[in-house]
Amino acid sequence: MQIILIPGFWLDASSWNEVTPTLEQADHDVHALTLPGLESQDAIRGGIGLRDHVDAVIAVADEIEGPVVLVGHSGGGAIAHAVADARPGQVTRVVYVDSGPLGDGDSINSELPGDANEIPLPPWTEFGEDDLLDLNDELKEAFRARAVPQPAGVARDRQVLVDRRRYDVPTTVIACEYSSDQLREWIAQGHEYVAELAAMHDVEYIDLPTGHWPQFTKPEQLAQAILLAVDRV
């Protein structure tokens, strides 16, 4: 299977380095992406918006031509959902890693502090305890050393979705900060946070209790969870 790995904010393709070997050993072709504006500290980020990231992933999927599984971490989940909206016949499953589908007209996170062009990785004090679970001092230091400012437009732009066939694309949520039970409870309550997830027709959950960055805190367990999701295909 062709697996496209979409990183979350402040991260590039190397953030998947400890996950990809297990996927490749299972005979999958893995495409870990570095999205526009995240190539380096000096990359140009002004003018880069959410659609630029979506289009970058679509271009990779189109080059592959055949069926693909999309894996989106954090803000990468919104991008994966938009790609499924654009290519519902090609995307055979979307795997959301501590993330979920972002609905039409919503933004990933318009409240992150930064200027008009970029959003640096905030101080750790700005994150909650659940975010940082299992992210020890050594991992924090390594994360901050590799972090690249996020293009501000990606965080603030509104999602644009046009094809309701996206709801038919099979979905796996790897639940980290919030358990699958919590997500199901929010769906039952009609919580706005999970409104788009509630509309999906085929959803499964895999619990992986850890913080927001399982590719750093539990990379092997994350890889095995992704393999479970891919096996459904």
N, C-alpha and C positions, 0 to 999 in steps of 0.2 A: 504494500500500500504506500502511496505517496502522502507523506505527512508534512504539513506546513506548520512550523512553530512561530507564533507571533508573540513577541515580548511585550511586557507591560511598560509603563512609564519609566524613563531614565535608563533603560536597558537596551542592549543590542543583541546580536545573535549569540555572542559568547555567554550570555546568561543561561543558555541551555546546555552548556558544555558538559555538565555532569549528568544530563538526562539523555542526550542523544546516543551515547554508546549502547545503552540497553535497547533502545529502539532499533538501532542498526543491526545489533546482534540477532534480533528477531526477524531479520530480512526485510525491514522496511526502508524505503528511501526517505531520508529526512532533509527538509529544507528549513533551516533556522535562519530567520530574516533579521537584517538590520534595516530599519525603516528610515525614510528620508528625514534628515536633520539630526540623526543620532549616530552618524558615522564617526564623529570625533567631537572633542570639546570645541574645536574651531569651526565646525560645520555651520553653514548658513541655516538659520531656523525661521527667519522672518518670511512670512508669506506661505509657510507650510501649514496646511490645515488637515482636518480629519479625512477629507476625501482623498488627499494625496496619499495618505497611508492606506486607505482602502484600495485605491487604484494600484498601489505598489504590490499589494498582495494579489489582486486580480491578475496583474501581469504575470506573476509567477504561476498562478493556477492555469492561465491560458497557455503558457509555455509548456506546462506539463501535459495539457490537453485531456488526459484521462481523469478518472475519479480521484478526489483528494479528501483527506481528513484535515480539518483546520483545528489547531490547538491555540487558544488565546488566553494568555495570562493577564489578569487585572484589566487595564484599559484595552489590552489586545483583544479581549472578548467582544467589545463593541465593534472593533474592526472585523473580526471573524463573522459576526452576525451580518454586517453590511455586505461582506463578500458572499455569504450564503444567500442574501437577498438578490445579489447581482447574478449569481451562478447556482440557482437552486437545483438544477439538474446535474451539476458536476460535483457539488459538495455532498459527500455521502454521510458525513457526521461532523458536528462541531463539538469540540471538547472545551468547556469553560473551566479554567484553572483559577479558583477563588474569584470568579467573575460570573457574568451572565449576559444575556442579550440586552442591548440598549435599544429602547423603542424609538420610533420616528419622532423627531422634534426634540429629543432629549440630548443633553451634553454629557460627556464622560465625567468631568469635574470642573465646573466653571469657577469654583471658589479657591483653587490652589493659588498661592501667592506667587507672583512673578510679574515681569513687565509685558509689553505688547508682543514680544518675540519669543521669549523662553521662560521656562519655569524650572529653576534648579531643584535638586533633591532637597526637601526641607530638613531641618534639624530633627533628630529622632524624637525629641520632646513633642513634636507636632503629631506623632502617630500614637495610636492607642495601644494598650497592652496586648490586645488580641492580634494586632498587626505584627508585633515584634516577637510573638511567642516563638521560642527556639532560635531566634536570631541572636546569637551570642556576640560578644564584643569583637571577636576575630572576624565573624561573618559581616558584622556591621562595618568594620574597617575596610574589608575587601569590597563590599558593596559600594561604599562611598567613593572608594578609589576608582572604581570602574564606571560610576554613574555619569551620565551625560545629560545636560539640561534638556528638558522635554519641549518640543515646539508648542508654544502656547495655544496656537489655533487648534491643535488636535484635542486639547482638553476642553476648549470652550465652544467649538463649533457644534451646531446641531446635527444630529444624525438624520440622514435622508434615506428612507426605505420606500420601495415602490411595489414590491412583488409579494403578495400574501403566501406564495408557495414556500417562503422561508419558514413558515410555521410547520411545514411537513418535513423539514430536514431533521433527521434524528439528532438528539442532543444528549450529551453527558455533562453533568456538573460535578467537578471534583471539589467537594465542599471542605474548606480548610478552616477559616475563621468562624464561619457559621455552619453548623451541622445541617445535614439533609432534613432532619426533623424540624429545625428552625425555619428553613426555607419553605418546607411544606406548610408550616403553620402560618407563615406570612402570606403564602398563596391563598390559603383558606380564609384569611382575614381580608383579602383584597388589597394588600399592601402595595402602594405605588412602586416601591423598589423592585418588586418581582412581577410587575404587570406583564411585561413582554414574555418572561419565562412562563407565566401561567397560560399564555396563549399557545405555547408550543404543544404539538400533538403527540410527540414521542420523546419523553424525558426520562433519563435514569440518573441516579445519584451514586457517587462513590465518596465515602467519607475518608478524609485524610487530615486528621486533627493536627494542625500546626498553625504558624502565622501566615502572613500574606505572601511570603516568598518561599514556597515549598521547593522550588528548583535549587535553592541554597540550603534550606534547613533539612529537607528530606528528599533529596534528588532521586534516589533509587526507588523509594516508595512512590514518588510521583511518576517515574517512568513506568512502573508496573501498573499503576492506575490508568495511564494513557494506553498501555497495551490492552488492558481489559476493555477499554472503550473501543479501540480499533478492532478487537476481535468480534465485536458486535456487528461490524460491517461484513 
